[in-house]
Each structure stands twice: as structure tokens, then as C-alpha cells.
């Protein structure tokens, strides 16, 4: 990890850490020992003036101007469902799912690109299914791909156990 930080601070950012403070992010279930070691390295090896460690999902809410909500963070290896109240993640309610995005092979990279451009969690699945139209997306390799209701049906696998609260239905969760 130190090699990555050296490269980031020296080659990319070209900053003197001794004159800076740093914000680090961590997953919701990061071990206290990992956090302590990360902070120790920032102070002792890089000499940062200050270090703040934040849970990634809390910052996601902040980016939307919110301090309370539920964040579903689906990364390459794992998905977290994290309730946040007044800026604090609730660890006793946080859930980790071993369903996530994919390894970055060429085909999976194309799927990741489509997911990030077009996929969303439907607020009203019944309405979206009635109104869905096929759309075309141009992906990095120059191919054109047609996508229909898959863009909101694919994320539904994340919510089979939860009740939905929508105007038209009360059978699933969003």
C-alpha cells in the first residue's frame, strides 16, 4: 500500500505531506487495527499535519447534501448496505453481501460501463416495466448495445428479502 501512496503523493499530486492534511476513506466494516495502522503511517512516515478517516458510504450521503439515509455501495468485490443517521453509520445494522461488480476483464469492463451509465434502482417497478423503452448505448470499444428493462431489473436481485415501499406496491424494498 505504501508504494501506491508514494506514487500518489509524489508522482501524481506532487505535494509535500508535511504541509497538508489528508482525508482517507474506509469500508464500513474496516477493522480498528487497519485504521490505526493507516493513520500511523500517514503521521509517522509521511508527516501529515492531520488525518481524518471517514466511512465511504457516509461521504456518499454528504455528496448528496444528506446526513441520514441508506446507502447501497456495490463495488468490484462486495456490496454494503449501510444505514446512516445524522452522519454516523450504524454498524449493527450494516449488511455485507458477497454480490458485487465484476473483475475488470474486457467484457466485464463493458458491463461495468453500461451499469454505471444506465442502471438504476426503480422507485416504482410496475410503472417502469410498463413505460420502459429500449435505449442504445455506445461503449468504449465502439460497439453499440441495446438495453431495455434490464437497466432497472438487474439491480432488483439486491432486494428480494426486503418489503418494497412505493405508491403502487408494498411487496419489495427500495
Buried (B, 14 or more C-beta within 10 A) or exposed (E): EEEEBEEEBEEEEEBEBEEBEBEBBBBBBBEEEEEEEBBEBBBEEBEBEEBEBBBBBBEBBEEEEEEEBBBBBBEEEBBBBBBBEEEEBEEEEBEEEEEBBEEEEEEBBBBBBBBEEBBEBBBBBBBBEEEBEEEEBEBEEEEEBEBEBBBBBBBBEBBEEEEBEBEEEEEBBB
